[in-house]
Amino acid sequence: MRNRWMNAALCLALSAVTAPALAADDPLPLPALSPLARVMQTVGVSEATVEYSSPAMRGRAIFGGLLPYGELWRTGANSATKLTLSQDAKVAGKDVPAGTYAIFTIPQKDQWTFILNKNPDQGGTGQYDEKLDQLRVKVKPEKAPKRERLTFLFSDTTEDSTRLDLVWGETRVSVPITFDTAKLSQSNIDSFATMASRKLANAARHVADNGKDLDAALQYIDMSLGVQQTWFNTWIKADLLARKGKYAEAYPLAEKAYAMGDKDGPGFFWRDQVKKALEDWKSKK
């Protein structure tokens, strides 16, 4: 008998070592009553993600039964259900900054209250603080095909919007989420242009300083200027032209670079260098 128990313990230990990574911290993985679920939707250049634990009906009446009408619900099981928005958005038409929020609801027969709370790391309703609500809106429940488990899903997705649907039993509640995709895309383009322009300008400097190929460096700096003109690449072109002895062309560019940099304030880190060049080149142009 003692050997049997030792063998059983050894088998259990070995199963813990060889178990899949998903259950690496659990020596005896078994089906959860309310398994963890996660759903993500890309909307244009943004993402909306819901993470929740999904309880089952198991023969119970849910709304107005297991979940009494008029009472705050954590809208899932175990820890708070979380909605994460990668960018600023509008939820049900109201501004919601990018971030992670706990979803709470107050189910009613004819009207629900949908809540986003700024404390996502809470369980149940015991830690809920209404003062931390980012959003409270009224939504109408709809009849839906029966679902055994609480399910969140995204529907009607476009480049600018999606709908977050909560479905359980024969009830569905939907909340629209919209992103300003045009503005976000333009911001991404501007950021990329700034980065590309700066990298091309640095390439021009590198080629001029190390390869001594001023003609190739001028080609790179012209590409940089073609993407976006800044005091930085304007000054580098002026410097390259001066190295070729073309002071008449270099001087007005240096003047322009100085004027642009002057507006940049602390970002104009070569102010003294450009100013000195203007003094040196004035008699050579």
ChimeraX attribute file (.defattr): number of C-alpha atoms within 10 A of each C-alpha:
attribute: neighborCount
match mode: 1-to-1
recipient: residues
	/A:1	6
	/A:2	6
	/A:3	8
	/A:4	9
	/A:5	10
	/A:6	11
	/A:7	12
	/A:8	11
	/A:9	12
	/A:10	12
	/A:11	12
	/A:12	13
	/A:13	14
	/A:14	12
	/A:15	13
	/A:16	17
	/A:17	13
	/A:18	11
	/A:19	16
	/A:20	12
	/A:21	9
	/A:22	8
	/A:23	13
	/A:24	13
	/A:25	12
	/A:26	12
	/A:27	15
	/A:28	12
	/A:29	13
	/A:30	8
	/A:31	6
	/A:32	10
	/A:33	11
	/A:34	16
	/A:35	14
	/A:36	15
	/A:37	14
	/A:38	16
	/A:39	14
	/A:40	16
	/A:41	17
	/A:42	17
	/A:43	19
	/A:44	18
	/A:45	16
	/A:46	22
	/A:47	15
	/A:48	22
	/A:49	19
	/A:50	22
	/A:51	19
	/A:52	26
	/A:53	22
	/A:54	24
	/A:55	20
	/A:56	18
	/A:57	15
	/A:58	9
	/A:59	7
	/A:60	10
	/A:61	11
	/A:62	17
	/A:63	16
	/A:64	13
	/A:65	9
	/A:66	10
	/A:67	16
	/A:68	15
	/A:69	18
	/A:70	15
	/A:71	12
	/A:72	18
	/A:73	20
	/A:74	24
	/A:75	27
	/A:76	24
	/A:77	20
	/A:78	17
	/A:79	19
	/A:80	25
	/A:81	25
	/A:82	26
	/A:83	23
	/A:84	17
	/A:85	21
	/A:86	17
	/A:87	18
	/A:88	16
	/A:89	23
	/A:90	17
	/A:91	22
	/A:92	19
	/A:93	12
	/A:94	15
	/A:95	15
	/A:96	18
	/A:97	14
	/A:98	16
	/A:99	15
	/A:100	20
	/A:101	24
	/A:102	27
	/A:103	24
	/A:104	24
	/A:105	21
	/A:106	19
	/A:107	24
	/A:108	18
	/A:109	13
	/A:110	10
	/A:111	16
	/A:112	18
	/A:113	17
	/A:114	24
	/A:115	23
	/A:116	23
	/A:117	22
	/A:118	19
	/A:119	18
	/A:120	19
	/A:121	13
	/A:122	16
	/A:123	16
	/A:124	17
	/A:125	14
	/A:126	8
	/A:127	10
	/A:128	20
	/A:129	11
	/A:130	13
	/A:131	8
	/A:132	11
	/A:133	17
	/A:134	17
	/A:135	19
	/A:136	17
	/A:137	15
	/A:138	14
	/A:139	18
	/A:140	16
	/A:141	19
	/A:142	13
	/A:143	12
	/A:144	13
	/A:145	11
	/A:146	12
	/A:147	15
	/A:148	16
	/A:149	17
	/A:150	21
	/A:151	21
	/A:152	24
	/A:153	17
	/A:154	21
	/A:155	14
	/A:156	9
	/A:157	17
	/A:158	12
	/A:159	15
	/A:160	17
	/A:161	22
	/A:162	23
	/A:163	20
	/A:164	23
	/A:165	16
	/A:166	17
	/A:167	23
	/A:168	24
	/A:169	20
	/A:170	15
	/A:171	18
	/A:172	19
	/A:173	21
	/A:174	21
	/A:175	18
	/A:176	18
	/A:177	23
	/A:178	23
	/A:179	24
	/A:180	18
	/A:181	18
	/A:182	13
	/A:183	10
	/A:184	16
	/A:185	14
	/A:186	11
	/A:187	12
	/A:188	13
	/A:189	12
	/A:190	14
	/A:191	12
	/A:192	13
	/A:193	16
	/A:194	16
	/A:195	15
	/A:196	16
	/A:197	25
	/A:198	21
	/A:199	15
	/A:200	21
	/A:201	25
	/A:202	19
	/A:203	17
	/A:204	27
	/A:205	23
	/A:206	14
	/A:207	17
	/A:208	18
	/A:209	13
	/A:210	8
	/A:211	11
	/A:212	12
	/A:213	13
	/A:214	18
	/A:215	15
	/A:216	15
	/A:217	25
	/A:218	21
	/A:219	14
	/A:220	23
	/A:221	27
	/A:222	20
	/A:223	17
	/A:224	27
	/A:225	19
	/A:226	11
	/A:227	18
	/A:228	17
	/A:229	16
	/A:230	18
	/A:231	22
	/A:232	21
	/A:233	26
	/A:234	25
	/A:235	26
	/A:236	23
	/A:237	27
	/A:238	25
	/A:239	21
	/A:240	22
	/A:241	20
	/A:242	20
	/A:243	13
	/A:244	11
	/A:245	14
	/A:246	16
	/A:247	23
	/A:248	16
	/A:249	14
	/A:250	25
	/A:251	24
	/A:252	15
	/A:253	22
	/A:254	25
	/A:255	19
	/A:256	16
	/A:257	25
	/A:258	24
	/A:259	12
	/A:260	18
	/A:261	22
	/A:262	15
	/A:263	11
	/A:264	13
	/A:265	10
	/A:266	10
	/A:267	12
	/A:268	17
	/A:269	13
	/A:270	14
	/A:271	15
	/A:272	11
	/A:273	11
	/A:274	21
	/A:275	14
	/A:276	10
	/A:277	17
	/A:278	19
	/A:279	11
	/A:280	13
	/A:281	17
	/A:282	12
	/A:283	9
	/A:284	12
	/A:285	14
